[in-house]
């Protein structure tokens, strides 16, 4: 009987613990709501500032790029700093890394260096394109047919798409398939 009482009391929290936990949950919910409202206000302010930007408007024409991705690209990348799309790919962490031993040089998997935020943004924005018909979906399908796993094919698609993004940002012209 003592064992049953001790087991029952150990699995049921006391009323004070429940009240404290309930108060903490309400406090966290209020803070989440406040932060969500602040995020929406900042996002609207950034969108308003970028509406007049040619690069931002041109990036919105690329399939799979929405306002958040376009604003992040327009804000994070000064295209004048990159003489080629290869340099931009390296900055974003999408360029293959070279391994050198003596006189032999081989390209291996993508570097783990670079701007991780931009890399993830570019890769995740390509995820929706994998199921589409057309240029991007076909390229992804060809990568998969060659035996690439999903992640590598997605990175290859992001790298190919980055070439287009580079040209759009450099020339400030809308995307044309």
N, C-alpha and C positions, 0 to 999 in steps of 0.2 A: 504494500500500500504506500509506503514511503517512496519507493522507487517510482511509482506511477505519479505521485504528486510532484516529485522533483523533475520528472520528464515533462509533465504538463506545464510546469512553471518555467522551464527553460526554453520551451518552444513558443510560448506566448509572451510577447513583450508587455511590460507594465504600461499603465495609462500615461504616465509622465513621458515615457519614451515615444509613445505614439503621438502625443501632443507636440513634442519637440520636433519630431520628424515631419509632421503635418505643417508646422510653421515654416520649417526650412524649405519644404517643397513649394509652399505658396510664395516664399521670398524668391526662390530660383525661377519660378514661373513668371513672376513680375519682372525680374531682371531680363529674362529671355524676351519677353514682350517689348520692353523698353529698347533692348539692343536691336530687335528686328525692326522697330520703327526707325531707329537711328540709321540702320543699314539702308533701309528704303529711301530715306531722305538724302543720304550721301550718294547713293546710286542715281537718284534723280538729278542731283546737282552735277555729278560727273557727266551724265548724259546731256544735260543742258549745255555744259561747257564744250562738249565735243561735237554738238550738232553742226557747228560751223566748220569743223575740221574736215578737209577733203579726204585725208587718209582714212579717217573713221568711216565716212560715208562710203568710200570705195570698198573697205573691208567688209561692210555689211552685205555687199553683193556676192561674196564668196559663199558657196553652199556649206552649211554646217557652222557658220560663224554668226553668232547672235550679238546683241548689244554688249554683253559682259565680256565676251572674248575679244570683240573688236576694240572696246575701250582699253582692255588690258594690253593688247598689242600696240595700240596707238600711244599709250602712255609709257610703256616699258621700253619701246624700241625707238631709238633715233637712227633711222635708216642711213643717215649720212656716215655713221660710224662703221658701216659694214660695206667693204668694197665688192663683196660677192655673196651669193646665197650660201656658199659653203661656210663662210665666216659666221653668218647668222645662224646656220644650223649648229655650228660648234658652240656658239654662245647659248643656244637653247638646249644643248645637250643631246642633239639628234644626230650628230656626225659620228661616223665610226672612228674608233680609236686605232691608231697605228701601233703595232708592236714591232720593235726592231731588235734583232740579235745579229751582231756582226754586220754583214752586208745584206742580209735578207730582211725585207720589210713585209709585214702582212697586216691586213686590216682585220680587226676583230669586232666584237660587239660594240654597240653604242657606248660612248663614254658615260660614266656616272657623274661627270662634272657638268657644269653649265647651270643655267637658271632653271631650277627644278620647277618653279611655279609655271614658267612659260612652257616647259617641256610637257608637264602634265596637262596644261590647258590645251595645247596643240593635239596631244594624243587623245584626250577624252573628247575633244570636239570632232575628231575623226571617227569615233566609235559609231555615230549615227550614220555615217556615210558607207559603212561596210555592207549595209543591207539595201543600198540604193542601186538602181540601174544607171549606167552612164560611166563617165570617165573614172570617178573615184571608186565606185563599187566594183567595176571591172578590174581595176588595178589591184584592189584588195583580193579579189577572187583569183587572179593570176598568181599573186604571191602565195596564197594558200595552196594552189595547185602545184607549185614548185616545192611544197613540203614545209613551208614556213609555219611555225606555230602562230596562234592568234596575236600574241603580244608583239612578236617581231614583225608580222605583217602590218600591224597597226602602226608601229614606229616607222616602217618603210613608207606607209601611206602618209603619215605626218611629215616625213622628210620631203616627199614628192610635193605635197601640198604647200610646204613652206617655200618652195621655189616660186610658186604662183603668188603666194602672199608677199614675198620679197619684191617681185616685179610690180605688184599692185602698189605697195608702199613706196617704192622708188619712183614710179612713173605717175602715181596718183590717178589711175584710170580704173573704172569699174571692171569687174570680172566679166569675161566673155568666154563661154565654153567653146 
